[in-house]
Amino acid sequence: MKTVLFFLALFLCLSLPVGAQDVGQPAGSTRRLQGWAWDAKWSGAVCDNSTDDRSALNTAATAAAVLGGRLVIPGKCVVGSTLTIPANVSVIFENGGQLKPANGIVITFNGGIETGPVQIFGGAGTFTFTNNRKILNYYPEWWGADGSDTTDDSVSFQAALTALPGNSTLRIPSGANRYYIGTGLVLNNKQGVTIQNPAYAINFGGFYWTGSYGTVLEMRDCISATIDGLNISLGTGAVADNLILMTKVSGQSTANTIRNCYLNAGTTTHNNTNLRLISLNPAGATNGENIVIEGNTMACSDDYARYRSNAGAMTASGTTLTCADCAFVAGDVNKYVRVGLVGTGGATLLTTIASVPDSTHAVLTNAASATATGARVHIGRAIGTGVYNGPNANMKHQIIRNNRISQCHISVESEDGSVEIYNLGGGQATYGVYIHEAVGEPVIIEQIVQESNLTEVY
């Protein structure tokens, strides 16, 4: 076998075009590293974005495997039938080089890739990296995502998530702009994968959601997956139900981590009371355990309840709120108002301000259920939930620590599961922590340092 390989190598070397033994650094090339590499054109590839180069590429990959293990893709190479890149071949993309499999065609990468965050994959086919141990970091730009703040990158980013093999990292380039996402993304049935923004930059290195309701990023049936440093914010007029949602459909959703992320739904005015920034919600799950939420900064809404007075007064069935020291202004119109109807069994009127006749009176959209004096008045309202765990007894052993959650109706909510909450910062919430456990699972709460909450723990 060694003798055969020797003579094959000798033949290929003797048949090289002049100067081919030392590729060097051709004009316009910014990607080729120093050293020997086999150019696909030497095996007959045209790479003109139309000719089927599959046969030539297969020959070139074989030659590269024998002679140095590095293959150059010098242009846009169309692939009309299945192609496999051997494990001992590393591919270099130059001068806008791309591999473009036709519809239904699969290119399997067992070897490495030597290129940065530029597009190298095109066509209507797919790429697979199952069990690839040569590529350490994948980039969404390889599939065409550009983070330009103008182009919807949903399709490109989803292609990257789908192709990502187990125990690998999808890396957002340091300093990358936001990726416009209008259709929800799904990380499906992955184990040991990481989506990482190493810059941890607010408003950069993440998703700018432009959709209407739904989920921005769903982690479905994932085990030991990590979201690290990602930021997700809402575009003007956009609304989301979940920024990150963990679900179980047919497998498990366990031992996942969300850390160092910036999740901000307060960048735009919205009235979606069902919003959850992070939802650990595998409905009917038998496994939704050991999930860690740590070191994140979050905000649910662009408003929150501000204390005005303890001297509010209303009459039964009336809509006028009288308050000598509330200092109502025209800017309060359409804002939420919360009136504690003292002496009426703890009832609370939550409505909006329809008009402001003067600084001591506000006309509300809804009427009081009873006459009240000395009522506590808050103007504004936080909307949504920061972290939600439930609604299943098997949602247990979750750890929520060192997070800053602001301007949410509920900062952390747990329903029928077990959770440990440590060092919760932020504030301006209606409830800092809201626990409703019907099955008696253990809950640990230690050090809530939130400010201006209406209720710390309920």
C-alpha positions in Angstrom: 0.0 0.0 0.0 2.8 2.4 0.9 4.5 1.6 -2.5 1.2 2.5 -4.3 0.9 5.7 -2.5 4.5 6.6 -3.2 4.1 6.2 -6.9 0.8 8.0 -6.9 2.4 10.9 -5.1 5.3 10.8 -7.6 3.0 10.8 -10.5 0.9 13.7 -9.2 4.1 15.8 -8.5 5.5 15.2 -12.0 2.1 16.1 -13.5 1.8 19.4 -11.6 1.7 22.6 -13.7 4.9 24.8 -13.5 5.1 26.5 -10.1 2.3 24.4 -8.6 4.5 22.7 -6.1 4.7 25.9 -4.1 1.3 27.6 -4.2 2.5 30.7 -2.4 0.1 33.7 -2.0 -1.6 34.6 -5.3 -2.9 38.1 -6.0 -6.1 38.9 -4.3 -5.8 36.0 -1.8 -6.4 36.8 1.9 -7.3 33.3 3.1 -4.5 30.9 2.1 -2.1 30.1 4.8 1.6 29.5 4.2 2.4 26.0 3.0 1.5 23.5 0.3 -2.0 23.2 -1.0 -3.7 21.6 -4.0 -5.9 23.9 -6.1 -9.1 22.3 -7.3 -8.6 23.8 -10.8 -5.5 21.6 -11.2 -7.9 18.7 -11.3 -10.2 20.3 -13.8 -12.6 22.2 -11.6 -14.0 25.3 -13.3 -15.7 26.9 -10.3 -17.7 29.3 -12.5 -21.0 29.1 -10.5 -22.7 26.9 -13.2 -20.5 23.9 -14.3 -20.9 20.8 -12.2 -17.5 20.4 -10.6 -18.3 17.4 -8.5 -16.0 14.9 -10.3 -13.1 17.3 -10.4 -13.5 18.2 -6.7 -13.5 14.5 -5.8 -10.3 14.0 -7.7 -8.8 17.1 -6.1 -9.7 15.9 -2.6 -8.0 12.6 -3.3 -4.9 14.4 -4.5 -4.9 16.8 -1.6 -5.2 13.8 0.8 -2.0 12.3 -0.6 0.0 15.5 -1.1 -0.2 17.6 2.0 -3.8 17.4 3.0 -4.9 20.9 2.0 -7.4 21.7 -0.8 -8.1 25.2 -2.3 -11.6 26.1 -3.5 -10.8 29.1 -5.8 -14.3 30.1 -6.9 -18.0 29.1 -6.7 -18.0 25.4 -7.3 -21.4 23.7 -8.1 -21.7 20.2 -6.9 -24.3 18.0 -8.7 -23.9 14.7 -6.7 -22.9 13.6 -3.2 -19.4 14.6 -2.2 -17.3 13.7 0.9 -14.3 15.7 2.1 -11.9 13.2 3.8 -10.9 13.6 7.4 -7.2 14.2 6.4 -8.1 17.1 4.1 -8.5 20.7 5.2 -10.3 23.0 2.8 -9.2 26.6 2.0 -11.7 29.0 0.4 -10.2 31.8 -1.7 -11.4 34.7 -3.8 -15.1 34.3 -2.8 -14.8 30.5 -3.1 -18.0 28.5 -2.2 -19.2 25.0 -2.4 -22.8 25.0 -3.9 -24.6 21.6 -3.7 -27.7 21.3 -5.9 -31.1 20.7 -4.3 -31.2 17.3 -2.5 -27.4 16.9 -2.6 -25.3 16.4 0.6 -21.7 17.4 1.1 -20.1 15.6 4.0 -17.2 17.3 5.8 -15.0 14.9 7.7 -12.0 17.2 7.4 -11.2 20.8 8.5 -11.9 24.3 7.1 -9.4 27.1 7.0 -11.4 30.3 6.6 -12.8 33.0 8.8 -16.4 34.4 9.0 -17.3 34.7 5.3 -19.8 32.9 3.2 -18.4 29.6 1.9 -21.6 27.5 1.6 -24.3 28.2 -1.0 -26.7 26.2 -3.2 -29.9 24.5 -2.3 -28.3 21.3 -0.9 -27.1 20.6 2.6 -23.8 20.2 4.5 -23.3 17.6 7.2 -20.5 17.5 9.8 -21.6 14.4 11.9 -18.8 13.3 14.1 -16.4 15.9 12.7 -13.6 16.5 15.1 -11.5 18.7 12.9 -13.5 21.9 13.0 -13.5 23.7 16.4 -15.6 26.8 15.6 -18.4 27.2 13.1 -19.7 30.6 11.9 -23.2 31.6 10.8 -21.5 33.7 8.1 -20.4 30.4 6.4 -24.1 30.0 5.4 -24.5 33.6 4.4 -25.6 35.5 7.5 -24.1 39.0 7.4 -25.3 40.9 10.5 -25.7 44.0 8.5 -28.7 45.4 10.4 -30.6 45.4 7.1 -30.9 41.8 5.9 -33.1 39.1 7.5 -30.6 36.3 8.5 -33.2 33.8 9.7 -32.7 31.3 6.9 -28.9 31.5 7.0 -28.7 31.2 10.8 -31.2 28.3 10.9 -29.0 26.4 8.3 -26.0 26.9 10.6 -28.0 25.6 13.7 -29.3 22.6 11.7 -25.8 21.6 10.5 -24.1 22.1 13.8 -22.7 18.7 15.1 -22.6 17.6 18.7 -19.9 19.0 21.0 -19.2 22.0 18.7 -19.4 25.8 18.9 -21.3 28.2 16.7 -19.3 31.3 17.2 -20.4 34.9 16.6 -17.4 36.9 15.4 -16.1 39.5 17.9 -17.6 42.9 17.1 -20.3 41.5 14.7 -23.4 43.6 14.2 -26.9 42.3 15.0 -28.5 39.6 13.0 -32.0 40.5 11.9 -34.3 37.6 12.7 -37.9 37.6 11.6 -38.7 33.9 11.8 -38.1 31.8 15.0 -34.9 29.7 15.2 -34.7 26.1 16.5 -31.7 24.4 18.0 -33.1 20.8 17.7 -31.8 17.6 19.3 -28.3 18.8 20.0 -25.9 17.6 22.7 -22.9 19.5 24.0 -23.2 22.4 21.6 -22.5 26.0 22.4 -23.7 29.3 20.7 -21.2 31.8 21.8 -20.6 35.6 21.5 -17.1 36.0 23.0 -17.4 39.8 23.0 -20.5 39.9 25.4 -21.3 43.2 23.7 -24.7 44.8 24.5 -26.7 45.3 21.3 -24.1 43.4 19.2 -23.3 39.8 18.7 -26.9 38.6 18.7 -30.4 38.8 17.4 -32.6 41.8 16.6 -36.1 40.3 16.5 -38.4 41.7 13.9 -41.2 39.1 14.1 -44.7 39.2 15.5 -45.1 37.1 18.7 -43.7 33.5 18.7 -40.2 32.4 20.0 -36.9 33.9 18.9 -34.7 30.9 19.8 -36.1 27.5 20.9 -33.8 24.9 22.4 -35.7 21.7 21.7 -34.7 18.3 23.1 -31.2 19.5 23.9 -28.7 18.1 26.4 -25.8 20.0 27.9 -26.2 22.8 25.4 -25.0 26.3 26.2 -26.0 29.8 25.1 -23.1 32.1 26.1 -23.0 35.8 25.7 -25.8 36.1 23.2 -27.9 39.2 23.1 -31.5 39.4 21.9 -33.5 42.6 21.6 -36.8 43.6 20.0 -36.9 45.7 17.0 -39.3 48.7 16.7 -42.9 47.4 16.7 -41.8 43.7 17.2 -43.4 41.5 19.8 -42.2 38.1 21.1 -43.7 35.5 23.5 -40.3 34.0 24.4 -36.8 35.2 23.7 -35.3 31.8 24.7 -37.6 28.8 25.2 -36.5 25.3 26.3 -38.9 22.5 25.2 -39.1 18.8 25.2 -40.8 17.1 22.3 -39.4 13.6 22.0 -36.1 13.5 23.8 -34.8 15.3 26.9 -34.2 18.9 27.9 -31.7 18.7 30.6 -28.3 20.1 31.9 -28.5 23.1 29.6 -27.0 26.5 30.5 -27.9 30.1 29.6 -25.2 32.5 30.8 -23.8 36.0 30.3 -26.6 37.0 27.9 -28.3 40.3 27.4 -32.0 39.8 26.8 -33.9 43.1 26.4 -37.6 43.4 25.4 -37.6 46.9 26.8 -36.2 48.4 23.7 -39.7 49.0 22.3 -43.2 49.6 23.7 -45.3 46.5 23.8 -48.3 45.2 25.7 -47.7 41.5 25.6 -48.3 40.3 29.1 -47.5 36.7 28.1 -43.9 37.6 27.4 -41.2 35.4 29.0 -37.5 36.3 28.4 -36.4 32.7 29.3 -39.0 30.0 29.6 -38.1 26.5 30.9 -41.3 25.0 29.7 -41.2 21.4 28.4 -44.9 20.8 28.6 -45.5 17.3 29.9 -41.8 16.7 30.2 -40.4 13.8 32.1 -36.9 15.4 31.9 -36.4 19.1 32.3 -33.8 19.2 35.0 -30.5 20.7 36.1 -30.8 23.8 34.0 -28.5 26.7 34.9 -29.4 30.4 34.3 -26.5 32.6 35.4 -24.9 36.0 34.9 -27.6 37.4 32.5 -28.9 40.9 32.3 -32.5 41.2 31.3 -35.4 43.7 30.9 -39.0 42.9 30.1 -40.6 46.2 29.2 -40.0 49.9 28.8 -42.0 50.9 31.8 -42.6 49.9 35.4 -44.8 50.8 38.4 -43.7 54.0 40.1 -45.1 55.0 43.5 -47.0 58.3 43.5 -49.0 58.5 46.7 -50.8 56.8 49.6 -53.7 59.3 49.5 -55.8 58.2 46.5 -59.6 58.3 46.7 -62.3 56.8 44.5 -66.0 56.2 44.8 -67.8 53.0 44.0 -68.5 52.7 40.3 -66.7 55.9 39.7 -63.8 56.5 37.3 -62.2 59.6 38.7 -59.2 59.1 40.9 -58.5 62.0 43.3 -55.1 62.4 44.7 -53.8 65.6 46.2 -50.1 64.8 45.9 -50.0 62.6 42.8 -49.0 65.4 40.5 -50.7 64.0 37.4 -49.4 65.3 34.0 -50.5 65.0 30.4 -47.8 62.4 29.9 -49.6 60.0 32.2 -52.4 59.5 29.7 -52.6 55.9 28.4 -50.2 54.7 31.2 -51.2 51.9 33.5 -52.4 52.9 37.0 -52.6 50.6 40.0 -54.9 51.7 42.8 -55.0 49.7 46.0 -58.6 49.9 47.2 -57.9 50.0 51.0 -60.7 48.6 53.1 -62.2 46.5 50.3 -60.6 43.2 51.1 -57.3 44.0 49.4 -58.9 44.5 46.0 -56.7 46.2 43.4 -57.8 48.3 40.4 -55.5 47.9 37.5 -56.4 50.0 34.5 -55.2 52.9 32.3 -55.5 56.6 32.6 -57.9 58.0 30.0 -57.4 61.7 30.7 -55.9 64.2 33.1 -58.1 67.1 34.0 -55.6 68.6 36.4 -52.7 67.7 38.6 -54.9 66.2 41.4 -57.4 64.3 39.2 -57.2 61.5 36.7 -60.0 59.9 34.8 -59.5 56.1 34.5 -60.7 53.7 31.8 -62.3 51.4 34.3 -64.4 52.1 37.4 -63.6 51.3 41.0 -65.5 48.3 42.6 -65.8 50.1 45.9 -65.4 53.4 47.6 -61.9 53.9 49.0 -59.7 56.5 50.6 -56.0 56.4 51.5 -55.4 54.2 48.5 -51.9 53.5 47.3 -51.3 54.7 43.7 -48.7 53.5 41.3 -48.3 54.8 37.7 -46.9 52.6 35.0 -46.6 48.8 34.8 -43.9 46.3 34.2 -45.0 43.6 31.7 -43.8 40.0 31.3 -41.7 37.5 33.2 -37.9 37.3 33.4 -37.4 33.6 34.0 -40.3 31.1 34.1 -39.9 27.5 35.3 -42.8 25.1 35.0 -45.5 24.0 34.9 -44.5 20.5 35.7 -43.2 18.7 38.8 -40.4 17.3 36.7 -39.0 20.8 36.0 -36.6 20.6 39.0 -33.1 21.2 40.2 -32.9 24.4 38.3 -30.3 27.0 39.4 -30.9 30.7 38.8 -28.0 32.8 40.1 -26.3 36.1 39.7 -28.8 37.5 37.3 -30.0 41.1 36.9 -33.7 41.2 35.9 -35.4 44.6 35.6 -38.8 46.0 34.7 -40.7 42.7 34.6 -44.1 42.0 36.1 -42.4 38.9 37.7 -38.6 38.6 37.8 -38.6 34.8 38.5 -41.6 32.5 38.5 -41.6 28.8 39.4 -44.7 26.7 39.0 -44.7 23.1 40.4 -41.0 22.5 39.9 -38.0 23.0 42.2 -35.6 25.9 41.8 -32.7 27.6 43.6 -32.5 31.3 43.3 -29.3 33.2 44.4 -28.3 36.8 44.2 -31.1 38.2 42.2 -30.5 41.8 41.2 -32.4 44.4 39.1 -35.9 45.4 40.2 -38.9 47.6 39.3 -41.0 44.4 39.3 -44.5 43.8 40.6 -43.2 40.5 42.1 -39.5 39.8 42.6 -40.0 36.1 43.0 -43.4 34.4 42.5 -43.7 30.8 43.6 -46.8 28.6 43.2 -46.0 25.0 44.1 -48.9 22.6 44.2 -46.7 19.5 44.6 -44.4 20.6 47.3 -41.1 20.6 45.5 -38.3 22.4 47.4 -37.5 26.0 46.6 -34.4 27.9 47.9 -34.3 31.7 47.7 -31.1 33.4 48.9 -30.2 37.1 48.7 -32.7 39.2 46.6 -31.2 42.6 46.0 -33.8 44.1 43.7 -34.9 47.7 44.1 -38.3 49.3 43.9 -40.3 46.0 43.7 -44.0 46.2 44.7 -43.6 42.7 46.3 -40.3 40.9 46.9 -41.6 37.3 47.3 -45.1 35.9 46.8 
